[in-house]
Amino acid sequence: MDRVLTDEIWREVERRAQKVTCRKAAIAYVTRDLIGLRTGDVLITDASKRAIRSSQTDARLLYKLFANGVTIYNHEGLHSKVILLGRYAVVGSANMSGSGMTEVSIITDNPNITSGIASFIAQLSTPSSKLTKERVEALLKIKVIRIRWQNPRGQMRAKKIRPLGNTTWIIGVNHMVRSPPTKEQPYIDRATRDLNDRFGSENEDYGWIRWGKRDRFAKECREGDTLIEICNHRGSPRRSVTRRLPVLLKRNEPNCIRFYIGDSQRDSDQITWSRFQRILKKVEYPRRVRPHSVQPLDPEIAGMIDRKWTRI
């Protein structure tokens, strides 16, 4: 679903925000809560002294959101306006201010875009930029002077964002029935802590895929890519296929590459192997897919497979 929003941007965002368990946003300036943020949600915004002083971002609103359990990150120079609502992403021009300006946004459930937005938000959610109670209270003490904004050239450096993936992969994996080797556990623990810091979680666990270092998938798959995962269960002919799994983090370890992935959004995202084969036949996919195949998909084919997922 791809839809252009104009006057109804925030009505649509608020409506969809009420239906998901977690809301994440990276919006340059905020003066009103037009999403309905709550405990466990993530907000990245420009909460610099300049933005607070010029009233582009409201410190009182940040204090209220922080008190309500929203995890807030400050990123000076942020200019993005993106929101992640479960399996939907909103990308547009509107700050969260209700300024009355003419704005336009696109809401989409395209898995490549939602995975890319998830990775973008994760990269900006760094521990050093996370607002603490003391930092939020300090923002309240800044005197607000409505001034015309000027770009402070040379005063700030844009954060370097790693290239975001936009590829959908079919990938066959084996379900692990035993714990990872003891020597690899510290790497997993460190990555889990990093993801929890980014997403404002405490004890969340993340799925991962352990992979070798030499093949095409290891070299080309990036954070922001999307996986259609074929899960093979050892000792059993039963296998399941799950779509829309975003690659959140890619870590290079001494003996492997480990990809950390997000969860599927709905139960219907997981189907049987036979049903997946019928979908491939329906879209006339030209290549044979085996239980352990690894294949990048053409964007048009990936979209066709996604649209047929619940219709076959």
N, C-alpha and C positions, 0 to 999 in steps of 0.2 A: 504494500500500500504506500503510495507516494501522493501527498496532497499539499497544495500550496495554501498557506494561511496568511490572512492580512488582518482585518479588523478583529477576527475571532481568535487571534494567537493565544492569548492568555486564558480565555475561556476553555479552549481545547486542551491546553497544557494542564490546567487545574483539574479538568474532568478526568483525564487519563492518569494524572498523578494520584488520584484517589483510589485507583484500581491496582496499584503496584505496591510492593513491599519496601522498595527503596528507590529514592530519587537522588540523582547526581547532576550537578550543573557546574559549568564553567562560564560565568557571565561577568563581563568586564565591570559593570557598575550596578549596584543594587540599592534601592531606597525603599522598596516595598516587597513583601513576600507574596508574589503572585503565583507561586507553585503550590504552597501548602507544605513547606518543609517541616520535618519532625525528627524525632530521635533516630539516629542511625543514618540520616541522610548526609550528603556531602555537598558543600558549596565552595567553589574556588572563585575568588573575586579580587579586584584591586582594592585592597584595604590599606594602601599606603597613606602616609601622612598627607601627601598632596591630594589624594582622592577624597579623604575625609574632610580636609580643610576646605576644599572647593565644593563640598556637599554632593559630589558625584556618587559617593557611597556613604550610607547612613550608619554611623557607629552605633546608634541606639538600636537599629534593626539587627545589627550583628550581635550585639549584647543579648537581645531577646532570643535570637536563633540559637546562640551558644548555650544560653540557659535552658533551652528546650531540647538540648542534646544533639544539635546539628554540628557536624565536624566542619570547621571552616579553615580554608587555606588562603593566605595572602600571596598574590602574584602581581607585583607592580608591573605595569605595562601590558597587562592582559587586555586583549581586544576581542576575544571570542565570545560568542553567544550560542552555546550548545547545551542541550539538556538530554539526559539519558533516563528514560522511563521504562524500565523493564526491557521489552523487545522493541521499543520505539525510541527513535532519536529525533530531536528537534534541532534544526540548524537554521540560523537566520541572522537578522540585524538588530533585534530588539534587546536592549538592556532591561533588567527587571526594575523598572522605574515608573511605568505608567505615564511616560512623558507626553503622550498624545501625538508623537511624531508618526509619520507614515512609515510603517515597517512591513517586512515580509519575512516569512519563515517557511521552511519545508519540514513536514513531519513524515517519517518513513520507517518502515520495518525492514528495509533492506539489510540483510545480515552483515554485508561488507561495511556499510556505513556505521551501523551500531557497534560493530567490533572496533572500528577505527576510533570512534568517539570514546569508547570505554578505555582504549589504550591511551588516548590523548589525556583524559582525565587522570588516569593512573600516573602518568609521567609528571603531571603538575602537582600531584598530591605528595609532596616530599615532607619528611619530618621537620626540616628546618623552616618550612613555610607555614606549618600548622599553628594556628592561633591558640594560645593558652588563655586562661582566665585573666592573668596579669596583663597580657598584651591587649586583650579586648578592653579591659578597664582603662588602660592607657589611652586607647583610641577615644574613649568618652571625654577625655580631658582636653582634646584638641579643639581649639576655637575655630568654628566654622565661619569662613569668609567666602561669600559667593564671588568667585573670580573667573575670568575667562581662562580656560585651560590652554597651556602652551606645552608643546612637546619638549621635555627636558633632555635635549640631545646631549649625549655624552655622560649623562648622570645615571643611566641604568643600562644594563645589558640584557638583551632578550635571552630567555632560557632556550637552550638548544633542545629541540624535540627530535628524537630519533625518527627516521622515516616510518610512517605508518603503513602497515600492510593493507592491501585491498583484494587479496586473493582468497578464494574459497578452495579448500583442499578436501579431497576424499582420502581418508587415511585409515588403514587397518591396524589395530593394536591388540595386544594380548592383555586380558584382565589379570592383574597381579594377585596372587593368592597368598603371598608372604610379604613380610616387611622388607623395605629396601635395605641394602647392606649398611652396617653400622657406620662405616666411614663416609657414606653419602648422606646420612641423616642431618649432620650439621648444615649442609648446603640447603637442604629442604627447609629446615627450621629457619634459616636466615631469610630465604625467599618468602616464606610464610609471614614472618614478621614484617618484611618490607611491604607486602601486599596489604596486611592488616593496617599498617601505618598509613598507607595511601588511601585506603577506603574507609578509614575511621572505625574499623572493627577491632575486636579484642581477641577472640579465640576462634576465628573463622578458619576452617580448613579449605584448601583448594586442591582440585584435581590436577594431576600432572601426567605428562607423557615423557618417558625416558627414551632417548633416541641416540643413535650413533652420530659421529661427526662428519662423515665423509659423503653422504649422498645429497641429492638435490634438496630434499625437504629440510635437512639440517642447515643447509647454506642459505636457502631462499625464504623459508617460512619466517615471518616477522610478527612482532607484536601488532595487533590490529587485524591480522588475518582471521579467517573463520574456518572452522573444521566441521566436516561431516564425518563423524567417527564411527567406524565399524568395530564394535567390541567383540572380540572372540574369547570365549570362556574355555579354559583348558579342560580337556577331558569331556567336553560336551559339544554336540553339534549346534547347540543353541547360540545364536549371536544376535545382537541388536544394533541398530543404526540410529545415531542421534545427530540432529542438525543444529546449526546456530550456536556452536561452541566457540566463544571468542578466545583468542590467544592473548592473555593478559601480560605475560612475562616470559622472556626467553633468557635462560641462564646457561652460561658455558661452564661446565664443571670439568675436573681433570679427566674423567673417563666417559663423559657423555654430554649431550645437550639436553636440558630439561625444559619442557614447555609447560607453563602453568595456565590452566584454562578455566573459564567461568562456567557456571552451570547453565543447563537449558532452562528456558523460561516457563515452559508448559509441559505437561505430561505428553501431549500429542507430538512433541518434538522427537520422541523416541518411538521407532517403529521396528517391525520385524525385518529380517534379512530378505524374505520373500517379497514383502511389500516394497522394499527399496528396489529390488530388481524389477518389479512391475513399473515403478516410477521411471527408472532408467529406460526401459523399453518404450514407455509412453512418450517420453521427450526425445526419443530416437538418439540416445547417447551413443556415439560411434565406437567407443572403446569398451572392452570387456573389463568388468570390475570383479576382482576376486576378493576373498576375505582379508588378504593382507596387501591390497593394492595401495599405492600412493600416487595420487594424480591431482595436479592443479586443474581447476575448471575454468573454461572460458566464462567471462561474466554473464553473457547471455544464457548459456547453459545452466549456470548456477542459479540464475533467477527463475528459469523454467522449472528446475527441480524443486526449488523452494515453494513455488506456487502450486505445484502438484502434490506437495507433501501430505496434505490432509484431504485430498480429493480422490485418491486412488483406493 
